[in-house]
Amino acid sequence: MLSMALLGLAAVSPYSYYYLVRFDAGWLIGVMNTIGVVALVTTMFVFPNGRFVPRWTLWAILAFPCTIVAGKLLPAIAYGTIGFVILALIAMIVRYRRETPVGRRQWRWAMIGFVIGFAIQIGPSQIYSKYLGSPAGQASFGVTLRSWILTPLSLTASLTIIAMGVMLSVLRYRLYDTQAAVSRSILYGALTLALLAIFAGSEKIIEIVGEAYFGESLGALAGGLGAAFAAVAISPLHHRIGHWVEHRFRKNLIHLRHDLPPLLIELGETADPATVARTALDHLAHGLHAARGAVIADGAILAVHNVDATTDVMPPQTERPNRIGTLEVVRSDALFPVRLPLGSDGRWLLIGSRPDASLYDRQERELLTDLAPSLAQALRVAADRTARQAETAARFDQLERELSSLKAAFVNAAAAG
């Protein structure tokens, strides 16, 4: 949502306006501005964890787009946008004050960036905009200062401050749950630039060809054909760029998905269940940045990662878990909020949060769900093989004892005879 907001608002400038007017698409500026504003204010209402806290923020988010649409029809209502921005800032401050000291340190800079960025937008920018739009301002400075200097400067400054606040929070406090957002932002940004290049390049080539062979400019037809070429290229470009971004920025998930299942199956044939569980936990902790983990079977601990083996890893639940497929999320459990059953024989994979107390995104949850059958099979195979080996060793011990008894009896009988 934040990526869409920054991209939409960055596209709103006098330079973009005059470019789009050339193709009779000046209305697109209003659409991009609306999308950017709605996305940015919505981000503020649910930042940083995507939850509606306080509860009234949900109603505010639902009412905000309606206010935007009404403002297009009744200009007096357009000033309601400022009221929603103030409500969003209040919601952020309320969530910030309710956070733990660790949580406050993590997104303090992001909140400061939002506050200062919007202060620039609804404060000095509105004041100078009103003045420069008045007859006195027009007579003193003209249109150039407002349209080509101050308006782009205020927009650029506010967006830059918001982005820098989020970046400082990410880089300073290593917010692991932003990894997916960063990779998705790069995907959308690269896709946008590629489509823009295809559109501009194909439109120019079509104009040149039209002038060379038809002796006249094709005008709007060239722009339409350029847009058609860009539309056809969306799917293959999304696939290729997405594949590159995933391998470049989420290599840990690729490694876990492709390399861990064969390793677990091989260990299931050669190692004991505890070794299989420890190996899985080591790889998951490294790949998902999990602070701790455990594998239990019938209430007994098979293996733990960064946890005391005497700890009660699965205390009684105080709340109903949130089920996502077979995966359970218990946010009130500070030790292991993510729980995944490994089959129906009492085995569980327990995963703690990341060092910044964040949980896992959709791709990481899907990865855990996909890895569960391989881990369950490896544990089952290892347990069955270990049980067979123990049974075989016990039978050999029994045979050795019986042979020893027979040998002693034979020796005694030979001595007596």
Contacts in CASP RR format, 6 or more apart in sequence:
PFRMAT RR
TARGET T0000
AUTHOR 0000-0000-0000
METHOD contacts of the structure
MODEL  1
MLSMALLGLAAVSPYSYYYLVRFDAGWLIGVMNTIGVVALVTTMFVFPNG
RFVPRWTLWAILAFPCTIVAGKLLPAIAYGTIGFVILALIAMIVRYRRET
PVGRRQWRWAMIGFVIGFAIQIGPSQIYSKYLGSPAGQASFGVTLRSWIL
TPLSLTASLTIIAMGVMLSVLRYRLYDTQAAVSRSILYGALTLALLAIFA
GSEKIIEIVGEAYFGESLGALAGGLGAAFAAVAISPLHHRIGHWVEHRFR
KNLIHLRHDLPPLLIELGETADPATVARTALDHLAHGLHAARGAVIADGA
ILAVHNVDATTDVMPPQTERPNRIGTLEVVRSDALFPVRLPLGSDGRWLL
IGSRPDASLYDRQERELLTDLAPSLAQALRVAADRTARQAETAARFDQLE
RELSSLKAAFVNAAAAG
1 39 0 8 1.000
1 42 0 8 1.000
1 43 0 8 1.000
1 46 0 8 1.000
2 39 0 8 1.000
2 40 0 8 1.000
2 43 0 8 1.000
2 47 0 8 1.000
2 166 0 8 1.000
2 181 0 8 1.000
3 181 0 8 1.000
3 184 0 8 1.000
3 185 0 8 1.000
3 188 0 8 1.000
4 35 0 8 1.000
4 36 0 8 1.000
4 39 0 8 1.000
4 188 0 8 1.000
5 35 0 8 1.000
5 36 0 8 1.000
5 37 0 8 1.000
5 39 0 8 1.000
5 40 0 8 1.000
5 43 0 8 1.000
6 40 0 8 1.000
6 159 0 8 1.000
6 162 0 8 1.000
6 163 0 8 1.000
7 36 0 8 1.000
7 188 0 8 1.000
7 189 0 8 1.000
7 192 0 8 1.000
8 32 0 8 1.000
8 33 0 8 1.000
8 35 0 8 1.000
8 36 0 8 1.000
8 39 0 8 1.000
9 32 0 8 1.000
9 33 0 8 1.000
9 36 0 8 1.000
9 37 0 8 1.000
9 40 0 8 1.000
9 155 0 8 1.000
9 159 0 8 1.000
10 159 0 8 1.000
11 29 0 8 1.000
11 32 0 8 1.000
12 29 0 8 1.000
12 30 0 8 1.000
12 32 0 8 1.000
12 33 0 8 1.000
12 36 0 8 1.000
12 155 0 8 1.000
13 152 0 8 1.000
13 155 0 8 1.000
14 147 0 8 1.000
14 148 0 8 1.000
14 151 0 8 1.000
14 152 0 8 1.000
15 152 0 8 1.000
16 29 0 8 1.000
16 32 0 8 1.000
17 26 0 8 1.000
17 29 0 8 1.000
20 26 0 8 1.000
20 28 0 8 1.000
20 29 0 8 1.000
23 220 0 8 1.000
23 223 0 8 1.000
24 220 0 8 1.000
34 68 0 8 1.000
37 68 0 8 1.000
37 81 0 8 1.000
38 64 0 8 1.000
38 65 0 8 1.000
38 68 0 8 1.000
40 162 0 8 1.000
41 64 0 8 1.000
41 81 0 8 1.000
41 84 0 8 1.000
41 85 0 8 1.000
41 88 0 8 1.000
42 61 0 8 1.000
42 64 0 8 1.000
44 85 0 8 1.000
44 88 0 8 1.000
44 89 0 8 1.000
44 91 0 8 1.000
44 92 0 8 1.000
44 114 0 8 1.000
45 52 0 8 1.000
45 57 0 8 1.000
45 60 0 8 1.000
45 61 0 8 1.000
45 87 0 8 1.000
45 88 0 8 1.000
45 91 0 8 1.000
46 52 0 8 1.000
46 57 0 8 1.000
46 61 0 8 1.000
47 92 0 8 1.000
47 95 0 8 1.000
47 107 0 8 1.000
47 110 0 8 1.000
47 111 0 8 1.000
47 114 0 8 1.000
48 106 0 8 1.000
48 107 0 8 1.000
48 110 0 8 1.000
48 175 0 8 1.000
49 358 0 8 1.000
52 58 0 8 1.000
52 61 0 8 1.000
53 91 0 8 1.000
53 94 0 8 1.000
53 95 0 8 1.000
53 98 0 8 1.000
54 91 0 8 1.000
54 94 0 8 1.000
57 91 0 8 1.000
60 84 0 8 1.000
60 87 0 8 1.000
60 88 0 8 1.000
60 91 0 8 1.000
63 84 0 8 1.000
64 84 0 8 1.000
67 77 0 8 1.000
67 80 0 8 1.000
67 81 0 8 1.000
67 84 0 8 1.000
68 81 0 8 1.000
70 77 0 8 1.000
71 77 0 8 1.000
71 78 0 8 1.000
71 80 0 8 1.000
72 78 0 8 1.000
82 122 0 8 1.000
85 118 0 8 1.000
85 121 0 8 1.000
85 122 0 8 1.000
89 114 0 8 1.000
89 115 0 8 1.000
89 118 0 8 1.000
92 111 0 8 1.000
92 114 0 8 1.000
92 115 0 8 1.000
93 111 0 8 1.000
96 104 0 8 1.000
96 107 0 8 1.000
96 108 0 8 1.000
96 111 0 8 1.000
99 107 0 8 1.000
102 356 0 8 1.000
102 357 0 8 1.000
103 357 0 8 1.000
105 173 0 8 1.000
106 169 0 8 1.000
106 173 0 8 1.000
106 175 0 8 1.000
106 356 0 8 1.000
107 169 0 8 1.000
107 173 0 8 1.000
107 175 0 8 1.000
108 169 0 8 1.000
109 165 0 8 1.000
109 166 0 8 1.000
109 168 0 8 1.000
109 169 0 8 1.000
109 172 0 8 1.000
110 165 0 8 1.000
110 166 0 8 1.000
110 168 0 8 1.000
110 169 0 8 1.000
112 165 0 8 1.000
113 161 0 8 1.000
113 162 0 8 1.000
113 164 0 8 1.000
113 165 0 8 1.000
113 166 0 8 1.000
114 162 0 8 1.000
114 165 0 8 1.000
116 158 0 8 1.000
116 161 0 8 1.000
117 157 0 8 1.000
117 158 0 8 1.000
117 159 0 8 1.000
117 161 0 8 1.000
117 162 0 8 1.000
118 158 0 8 1.000
120 154 0 8 1.000
120 157 0 8 1.000
120 158 0 8 1.000
120 161 0 8 1.000
121 154 0 8 1.000
121 155 0 8 1.000
121 158 0 8 1.000
124 154 0 8 1.000
125 150 0 8 1.000
125 151 0 8 1.000
125 154 0 8 1.000
125 155 0 8 1.000
125 158 0 8 1.000
128 146 0 8 1.000
128 150 0 8 1.000
128 154 0 8 1.000
129 146 0 8 1.000
129 150 0 8 1.000
129 151 0 8 1.000
131 137 0 8 1.000
132 138 0 8 1.000
132 141 0 8 1.000
132 142 0 8 1.000
132 145 0 8 1.000
132 146 0 8 1.000
132 150 0 8 1.000
133 146 0 8 1.000
166 178 0 8 1.000
169 175 0 8 1.000
170 178 0 8 1.000
170 182 0 8 1.000
173 356 0 8 1.000
174 355 0 8 1.000
174 356 0 8 1.000
175 356 0 8 1.000
175 358 0 8 1.000
176 289 0 8 1.000
176 354 0 8 1.000
176 355 0 8 1.000
176 356 0 8 1.000
176 358 0 8 1.000
177 354 0 8 1.000
177 356 0 8 1.000
177 358 0 8 1.000
177 359 0 8 1.000
177 360 0 8 1.000
177 361 0 8 1.000
179 249 0 8 1.000
179 250 0 8 1.000
180 250 0 8 1.000
180 361 0 8 1.000
180 363 0 8 1.000
182 249 0 8 1.000
183 245 0 8 1.000
183 246 0 8 1.000
183 249 0 8 1.000
183 250 0 8 1.000
186 245 0 8 1.000
186 249 0 8 1.000
187 238 0 8 1.000
187 241 0 8 1.000
187 242 0 8 1.000
187 245 0 8 1.000
190 241 0 8 1.000
190 245 0 8 1.000
191 234 0 8 1.000
191 237 0 8 1.000
191 238 0 8 1.000
191 241 0 8 1.000
194 233 0 8 1.000
194 237 0 8 1.000
194 241 0 8 1.000
195 230 0 8 1.000
195 233 0 8 1.000
195 234 0 8 1.000
195 237 0 8 1.000
196 230 0 8 1.000
198 226 0 8 1.000
198 229 0 8 1.000
198 230 0 8 1.000
198 233 0 8 1.000
199 223 0 8 1.000
199 226 0 8 1.000
199 227 0 8 1.000
199 229 0 8 1.000
199 230 0 8 1.000
201 226 0 8 1.000
202 225 0 8 1.000
202 226 0 8 1.000
202 229 0 8 1.000
202 230 0 8 1.000
203 222 0 8 1.000
203 223 0 8 1.000
203 224 0 8 1.000
203 225 0 8 1.000
203 226 0 8 1.000
204 222 0 8 1.000
206 218 0 8 1.000
206 221 0 8 1.000
206 222 0 8 1.000
206 223 0 8 1.000
206 225 0 8 1.000
206 226 0 8 1.000
207 217 0 8 1.000
207 218 0 8 1.000
207 219 0 8 1.000
207 222 0 8 1.000
210 216 0 8 1.000
210 217 0 8 1.000
210 218 0 8 1.000
210 222 0 8 1.000
211 217 0 8 1.000
218 225 0 8 1.000
246 253 0 8 1.000
246 254 0 8 1.000
247 254 0 8 1.000
250 363 0 8 1.000
252 286 0 8 1.000
252 287 0 8 1.000
252 288 0 8 1.000
253 287 0 8 1.000
253 363 0 8 1.000
253 364 0 8 1.000
253 367 0 8 1.000
255 287 0 8 1.000
256 283 0 8 1.000
256 284 0 8 1.000
256 287 0 8 1.000
256 288 0 8 1.000
256 367 0 8 1.000
256 371 0 8 1.000
257 367 0 8 1.000
257 370 0 8 1.000
257 371 0 8 1.000
260 280 0 8 1.000
260 283 0 8 1.000
260 371 0 8 1.000
260 374 0 8 1.000
261 371 0 8 1.000
261 374 0 8 1.000
263 279 0 8 1.000
263 283 0 8 1.000
264 276 0 8 1.000
264 279 0 8 1.000
264 280 0 8 1.000
264 374 0 8 1.000
264 375 0 8 1.000
264 377 0 8 1.000
264 378 0 8 1.000
265 374 0 8 1.000
265 377 0 8 1.000
265 378 0 8 1.000
265 381 0 8 1.000
267 275 0 8 1.000
267 276 0 8 1.000
267 279 0 8 1.000
267 378 0 8 1.000
267 382 0 8 1.000
268 276 0 8 1.000
268 378 0 8 1.000
268 379 0 8 1.000
268 381 0 8 1.000
268 382 0 8 1.000
268 385 0 8 1.000
269 381 0 8 1.000
269 382 0 8 1.000
269 385 0 8 1.000
271 279 0 8 1.000
271 382 0 8 1.000
272 382 0 8 1.000
272 386 0 8 1.000
273 297 0 8 1.000
273 302 0 8 1.000
273 379 0 8 1.000
273 382 0 8 1.000
273 383 0 8 1.000
273 386 0 8 1.000
274 302 0 8 1.000
274 303 0 8 1.000
275 382 0 8 1.000
276 375 0 8 1.000
276 378 0 8 1.000
276 379 0 8 1.000
276 382 0 8 1.000
277 295 0 8 1.000
277 302 0 8 1.000
277 303 0 8 1.000
277 379 0 8 1.000
278 303 0 8 1.000
278 305 0 8 1.000
280 295 0 8 1.000
280 303 0 8 1.000
280 349 0 8 1.000
280 371 0 8 1.000
280 375 0 8 1.000
280 378 0 8 1.000
281 293 0 8 1.000
281 294 0 8 1.000
281 295 0 8 1.000
281 303 0 8 1.000
281 304 0 8 1.000
281 305 0 8 1.000
282 305 0 8 1.000
284 290 0 8 1.000
284 293 0 8 1.000
284 351 0 8 1.000
284 368 0 8 1.000
284 371 0 8 1.000
285 291 0 8 1.000
285 292 0 8 1.000
285 293 0 8 1.000
285 305 0 8 1.000
285 306 0 8 1.000
288 351 0 8 1.000
288 354 0 8 1.000
288 360 0 8 1.000
288 364 0 8 1.000
288 367 0 8 1.000
288 368 0 8 1.000
289 354 0 8 1.000
289 355 0 8 1.000
290 305 0 8 1.000
290 351 0 8 1.000
290 352 0 8 1.000
290 353 0 8 1.000
290 354 0 8 1.000
291 306 0 8 1.000
291 352 0 8 1.000
291 353 0 8 1.000
291 354 0 8 1.000
291 355 0 8 1.000
292 304 0 8 1.000
292 305 0 8 1.000
292 306 0 8 1.000
292 307 0 8 1.000
292 335 0 8 1.000
292 336 0 8 1.000
292 351 0 8 1.000
292 352 0 8 1.000
293 304 0 8 1.000
293 305 0 8 1.000
293 306 0 8 1.000
293 307 0 8 1.000
293 336 0 8 1.000
293 350 0 8 1.000
293 351 0 8 1.000
293 352 0 8 1.000
294 301 0 8 1.000
294 303 0 8 1.000
294 304 0 8 1.000
294 305 0 8 1.000
294 307 0 8 1.000
294 313 0 8 1.000
294 336 0 8 1.000
294 349 0 8 1.000
294 350 0 8 1.000
295 301 0 8 1.000
295 302 0 8 1.000
295 303 0 8 1.000
295 304 0 8 1.000
295 342 0 8 1.000
295 347 0 8 1.000
295 348 0 8 1.000
295 349 0 8 1.000
295 350 0 8 1.000
295 375 0 8 1.000
295 379 0 8 1.000
296 302 0 8 1.000
296 313 0 8 1.000
296 314 0 8 1.000
296 346 0 8 1.000
296 347 0 8 1.000
296 348 0 8 1.000
296 350 0 8 1.000
297 345 0 8 1.000
297 346 0 8 1.000
297 347 0 8 1.000
297 379 0 8 1.000
297 383 0 8 1.000
298 345 0 8 1.000
298 346 0 8 1.000
298 347 0 8 1.000
299 314 0 8 1.000
299 346 0 8 1.000
301 309 0 8 1.000
301 313 0 8 1.000
302 347 0 8 1.000
302 379 0 8 1.000
304 311 0 8 1.000
304 313 0 8 1.000
307 313 0 8 1.000
307 335 0 8 1.000
311 335 0 8 1.000
313 335 0 8 1.000
313 336 0 8 1.000
313 350 0 8 1.000
314 336 0 8 1.000
314 339 0 8 1.000
314 348 0 8 1.000
314 350 0 8 1.000
315 333 0 8 1.000
317 330 0 8 1.000
317 333 0 8 1.000
318 332 0 8 1.000
319 330 0 8 1.000
319 331 0 8 1.000
319 332 0 8 1.000
321 328 0 8 1.000
321 329 0 8 1.000
321 330 0 8 1.000
321 339 0 8 1.000
322 328 0 8 1.000
322 329 0 8 1.000
322 330 0 8 1.000
322 331 0 8 1.000
323 329 0 8 1.000
324 365 0 8 1.000
325 369 0 8 1.000
326 340 0 8 1.000
326 341 0 8 1.000
326 369 0 8 1.000
326 372 0 8 1.000
327 338 0 8 1.000
327 339 0 8 1.000
327 340 0 8 1.000
327 365 0 8 1.000
327 368 0 8 1.000
327 369 0 8 1.000
328 338 0 8 1.000
328 339 0 8 1.000
328 340 0 8 1.000
328 341 0 8 1.000
329 337 0 8 1.000
329 338 0 8 1.000
329 339 0 8 1.000
329 359 0 8 1.000
330 336 0 8 1.000
330 337 0 8 1.000
330 339 0 8 1.000
331 337 0 8 1.000
331 359 0 8 1.000
335 352 0 8 1.000
336 350 0 8 1.000
336 351 0 8 1.000
336 352 0 8 1.000
337 351 0 8 1.000
337 352 0 8 1.000
337 353 0 8 1.000
337 359 0 8 1.000
338 350 0 8 1.000
338 351 0 8 1.000
338 352 0 8 1.000
338 353 0 8 1.000
338 359 0 8 1.000
338 360 0 8 1.000
338 365 0 8 1.000
338 368 0 8 1.000
339 348 0 8 1.000
339 349 0 8 1.000
339 350 0 8 1.000
339 351 0 8 1.000
340 348 0 8 1.000
340 349 0 8 1.000
340 350 0 8 1.000
340 351 0 8 1.000
340 368 0 8 1.000
340 369 0 8 1.000
340 372 0 8 1.000
341 347 0 8 1.000
341 348 0 8 1.000
341 349 0 8 1.000
341 372 0 8 1.000
342 348 0 8 1.000
342 349 0 8 1.000
342 372 0 8 1.000
342 375 0 8 1.000
342 376 0 8 1.000
342 379 0 8 1.000
343 372 0 8 1.000
343 376 0 8 1.000
345 380 0 8 1.000
347 376 0 8 1.000
347 379 0 8 1.000
349 368 0 8 1.000
349 372 0 8 1.000
349 375 0 8 1.000
351 360 0 8 1.000
351 368 0 8 1.000
353 359 0 8 1.000
354 360 0 8 1.000
360 368 0 8 1.000
END
